[in-house]
Amino acid sequence: MDSRTKRRLSPAQLDEITRDALGCGVTSSEELTDGYANAVWRLGLDDGRQVVLKLGPPPDLRLLSYERHLLRTEAMVYHLAEPVGLPMPALLKASFDDPLLGGDYLILSALGGAPWNRTTLSPAEESALRFELGRHLARLHTIPGTDVFGYPYAGLTGRTWREAFLVMVGALLDDAVYYNTPLPATIVEIVGLVHMNAHVLDQVTTPSLVHFDMWPGNVFLDGDKRVQALIDHERAFWGDPLADFVTPTIFDELREDDPMLTGYRQEAGPVRLDQAARVRITLYRVYLYLIMLVEDGPRQYPEEAYARTRDITTRSLVACLDVLRAGSRNHAHV
């Protein structure tokens, strides 16, 4: 989707970047427009390689608070995930505060497959892929981290998961105020509902690396319709593994019979979906839906392209806030 965060580069600039980074010139270029934040090109190089260039937003453009140094977060994930064998593109070059561009960029190996959301699948193939994705998420969550929760590069962290998550939500609602984002409840009410239910977050005591953007557009499939690679790791944070079940079930619910959950349990062991876990998932849905509404502020999506997404996101946020209201009442009576 077109966005104000996407920078435009000329063929000469693309060529200059790859010569500086990889010692090769550009023979062909195609902008990939599926993403929402970074500008992305698929480039053919004069040594025969195909690569992908991801260019961060203009350094002087105000973004959402959590989006500070997005590509540095993504580079971190590539470095940390490689040893556990997750299927991903190869990170060929990471440049931060680049003198040529005045910003950050990554160069990755290009993928030969197709995104999951652009592949026709039978129900059996869909089920097998969800099972496989669950196993990959389990591996992702085994990556050793630090004792800090949240987004280290964005400065939104906490010593506990509850502390970090409340900082993350607070920063996002500050962004909503700045951009005057229309929301289906007041800022005060949303903050109150999140805080009233935040006690369930104390169940999470170890920071896990969470992708938090694992929708089908970020899962590439090979010719056999198996997972070829997981991409777009820039939204990653250190937190609760359960949060990674939110995006693959966006606008829906996580069900016990979801093959993704079966695959996850096969790799990682038992995962309890008790009432407290369901509340945690609801909190993460609230956070995701708020991101999807507030990010229109800096990105300025075309109205005709964004209207449907905004409507379904708003309805889904309302439903989740209703769940938190019920949880707040139940907690108050305990």
SULBELJO-V924290 format. One record per pair of residues at least 6 apart in sequence whose ideal C-beta (glycine too) atoms are under 6 Angstrom apart, sorted by the first residue. I is the first residue (numbers start at 1). GAP is how many residues later the second one is. D is the distance in whole Angstrom. If there is no record, write none. Layout:
I/GAP/D, I/GAP/D
This chain:
1/35/6, 1/300/6, 1/304/6, 2/300/6, 3/296/4, 4/295/6, 4/296/4, 5/32/5, 5/52/4, 5/294/5, 6/33/4, 7/32/5, 7/48/6, 7/51/6, 14/12/5, 14/15/5, 15/10/5, 15/11/4, 18/6/6, 18/8/5, 19/6/6, 21/72/4, 21/86/6, 24/21/4, 24/22/5, 24/23/5, 25/21/5, 26/17/5, 27/17/5, 27/19/5, 28/16/4, 29/12/5, 29/14/5, 30/12/5, 31/10/5, 32/8/4, 32/10/6, 34/183/6, 38/16/5, 38/18/6, 39/16/5, 40/14/5, 41/12/5, 42/10/6, 42/68/6, 43/8/5, 43/10/6, 44/6/6, 50/60/4, 51/56/5, 51/59/6, 52/56/5, 52/58/5, 53/54/5, 54/52/5, 55/50/5, 56/15/5, 56/47/5, 56/48/4, 59/43/6, 59/44/5, 63/235/5, 64/111/5, 64/231/6, 65/106/4, 65/110/6, 66/85/5, 66/88/5, 66/90/6, 68/86/4, 69/84/4, 70/164/4, 71/33/4, 71/35/5, 72/81/5, 73/80/5, 73/161/5, 73/163/6, 74/159/5, 74/160/4, 75/19/4, 77/156/4, 77/159/5, 78/13/4, 80/63/5, 84/55/5, 84/59/6, 86/53/6, 87/140/6, 87/142/5, 88/141/5, 88/142/6, 89/19/4, 89/20/5, 89/140/6, 90/19/4, 91/17/6, 92/15/5, 93/14/4, 94/12/5, 95/10/5, 96/8/5, 111/109/5, 111/118/5, 113/107/4, 113/108/5, 113/109/5, 113/115/4, 114/107/6, 115/102/5, 115/105/6, 116/100/4, 116/103/4, 116/105/6, 117/99/4, 117/100/5, 119/102/5, 125/100/5, 127/132/5, 130/129/4, 130/130/4, 131/128/4, 131/131/6, 131/132/4, 132/95/5, 133/127/5, 134/126/4, 134/129/3, 134/130/4, 135/128/4, 135/132/4, 137/107/5, 137/127/6, 138/126/5, 138/129/4, 138/130/4, 140/69/6, 141/67/4, 141/100/4, 143/66/5, 145/62/5, 145/64/6, 145/93/5, 148/9/5, 149/9/5, 149/12/5, 149/15/4, 149/58/5, 149/89/5, 149/90/6, 150/6/5, 150/7/4, 150/8/6, 150/14/4, 150/87/6, 151/86/5, 156/11/5, 156/12/5, 156/15/5, 157/7/6, 158/6/3, 158/9/6, 161/40/5, 161/43/4, 161/78/6, 162/36/5, 162/39/4, 162/40/6, 165/36/6, 169/25/5, 169/118/6, 172/118/5, 172/122/6, 173/14/5, 175/119/5, 176/118/5, 179/118/3, 181/112/6, 181/113/5, 181/116/6, 184/130/5, 184/133/6, 184/134/5, 185/136/6, 193/128/6, 193/131/4, 196/132/4, 197/82/5, 197/127/5, 197/130/5, 200/76/4, 200/79/5, 200/80/5, 204/36/4, 207/31/4, 208/33/5, 210/27/6, 210/29/5, 210/33/5, 210/34/5, 211/25/5, 211/33/6, 212/23/5, 212/31/6, 213/19/6, 213/22/4, 213/34/6, 214/33/5, 214/34/5, 215/32/5, 218/13/5, 218/14/5, 220/8/5, 220/9/5, 221/7/6, 222/6/4, 242/38/5, 242/39/6, 243/41/4, 245/9/5, 246/38/5, 246/39/5, 246/42/6, 251/61/6, 251/65/5, 265/6/6, 279/48/5, 282/38/5, 282/41/5, 285/35/5, 286/34/5, 289/24/5, 289/27/6, 289/28/4, 292/21/5, 293/20/6
